[in-house]
Amino acid sequence: QDNAWRTYGLDRIQQLILLPEQTFRREPVDIDEKFRSYIGVNGSGEKIDLEVLFRPNMGQFIKRNKLHPNQRVIREDEDGVLIRLQTRVNNELYLTLMKYARHMTIQAPNSLREVFADMVKKILERYRT
């Protein structure tokens, strides 16, 4: 996607050269809106409704320290805290979920649950050899 927006970390830019033959889009960008739909800085993936069940103690932590501003508590009981948020699938989402993997279970969507389970199986296989 040559026309897609790209986000770069400022700490990675070593030199900036403006090329006269290059054209750049000059259109207004609502930065808050741009980053509202995903975790991290890369939002090119599929948009999903994510539901995650956190164990009770971690659920209390996640309520206070949200994964994302649009996170909502759907249910809270002895099984834990079920949250829902809309986001896009990207590497930062996987890293965030992996960070809490011991304390949570992906409830929906099933496609993300299957991908995540496959990732965990591959990690486990590496440690069994």
C-alpha positions as CSV (number, residue, x, y, z in Angstrom):
1,Q,0.0,0.0,0.0
2,D,2.1,2.9,-1.2
3,N,-0.6,5.4,-0.2
4,A,-1.0,4.1,3.3
5,W,-0.2,6.1,6.4
6,R,3.0,5.1,8.1
7,T,4.1,5.9,11.7
8,Y,7.8,6.0,12.5
9,G,9.5,6.3,15.9
10,L,11.4,9.6,16.2
11,D,14.2,7.8,18.0
12,R,14.9,5.8,14.8
13,I,15.2,8.7,12.4
14,Q,18.9,9.4,11.9
15,Q,18.8,11.9,9.0
16,L,15.9,13.6,7.1
17,I,16.4,14.6,3.5
18,L,13.5,16.3,1.7
19,L,13.5,15.3,-1.9
20,P,12.1,17.9,-4.3
21,E,10.6,15.4,-6.7
22,Q,8.5,13.7,-3.9
23,T,4.9,14.8,-3.3
24,F,3.3,14.5,0.1
25,R,-0.3,14.5,1.0
26,R,-1.5,17.6,2.7
27,E,-4.7,16.7,4.4
28,P,-5.9,17.2,7.9
29,V,-5.4,14.2,10.2
30,D,-7.2,13.7,13.5
31,I,-4.3,12.1,15.4
32,D,-6.6,11.1,18.3
33,E,-9.0,9.3,16.0
34,K,-6.1,7.7,14.1
35,F,-4.7,6.1,17.3
36,R,-8.1,5.4,18.9
37,S,-8.7,2.2,17.0
38,Y,-5.7,0.2,17.9
39,I,-3.1,-0.6,20.6
40,G,0.4,0.8,19.8
41,V,1.4,2.8,16.7
42,N,0.6,0.4,13.8
43,G,-3.0,0.1,12.9
44,S,-3.2,-1.6,9.5
45,G,-4.7,-4.9,10.7
46,E,-8.3,-6.2,10.7
47,K,-10.7,-4.4,13.0
48,I,-12.1,-6.7,15.7
49,D,-14.2,-6.7,18.8
50,L,-11.9,-8.3,21.4
51,E,-13.2,-9.9,24.6
52,V,-10.7,-11.0,27.2
53,L,-11.4,-12.7,30.5
54,F,-8.8,-11.8,33.2
55,R,-8.4,-13.7,36.4
56,P,-9.9,-11.8,39.4
57,N,-6.7,-10.1,40.7
58,M,-5.4,-9.2,37.3
59,G,-8.9,-8.1,36.3
60,Q,-8.8,-5.5,39.1
61,F,-5.4,-4.2,37.8
62,I,-6.7,-4.1,34.2
63,K,-9.8,-2.1,35.3
64,R,-7.5,0.5,36.8
65,N,-4.8,0.3,34.0
66,K,-6.7,0.0,30.8
67,L,-5.3,-1.8,27.8
68,H,-7.1,0.8,25.6
69,P,-9.3,3.9,26.3
70,N,-12.3,2.2,24.7
71,Q,-12.1,-0.8,27.0
72,R,-15.3,-1.6,28.8
73,V,-16.1,-4.1,31.6
74,I,-18.8,-6.5,30.4
75,R,-18.9,-8.8,33.4
76,E,-17.3,-9.1,36.8
77,D,-17.7,-12.2,38.9
78,E,-15.8,-15.0,40.8
79,D,-14.4,-16.1,37.4
80,G,-12.8,-12.7,36.8
81,V,-13.3,-9.6,34.8
82,L,-14.4,-9.8,31.2
83,I,-13.5,-6.8,29.1
84,R,-14.4,-5.8,25.6
85,L,-12.7,-3.4,23.3
86,Q,-12.5,-2.5,19.6
87,T,-9.1,-2.6,18.1
88,R,-7.1,-3.7,15.1
89,V,-4.9,-6.8,15.0
90,N,-1.3,-5.8,15.0
91,N,2.0,-6.8,16.6
92,E,1.5,-4.5,19.6
93,L,-1.8,-6.3,20.3
94,Y,-0.1,-9.7,20.3
95,L,2.7,-8.4,22.6
96,T,0.2,-6.9,25.0
97,L,-1.8,-10.1,25.1
98,M,1.4,-12.1,25.6
99,K,2.3,-9.9,28.5
100,Y,-0.8,-10.9,30.4
101,A,-1.1,-14.5,29.0
102,R,-0.8,-16.2,32.4
103,H,-3.7,-14.2,33.7
104,M,-6.2,-14.1,30.9
105,T,-8.1,-16.0,28.2
106,I,-9.2,-14.6,24.9
107,Q,-13.0,-15.1,24.6
108,A,-13.6,-13.5,21.2
109,P,-13.0,-13.4,18.3
110,N,-12.4,-17.1,17.8
111,S,-10.0,-16.3,15.0
112,L,-7.7,-14.4,17.3
113,R,-8.0,-17.0,20.0
114,E,-6.8,-19.7,17.5
115,V,-3.8,-17.6,16.3
116,F,-2.8,-16.8,19.9
117,A,-3.1,-20.5,20.9
118,D,-0.9,-21.4,17.9
119,M,1.7,-18.8,19.0
120,V,1.7,-20.2,22.5
121,K,2.1,-23.8,21.2
122,K,5.1,-22.8,19.1
123,I,6.7,-21.1,22.1
124,L,6.2,-24.2,24.2
125,E,7.7,-26.4,21.5
126,R,10.9,-24.3,21.5
127,Y,11.3,-24.9,25.2
128,R,10.6,-28.6,25.0
129,T,13.7,-29.3,22.8
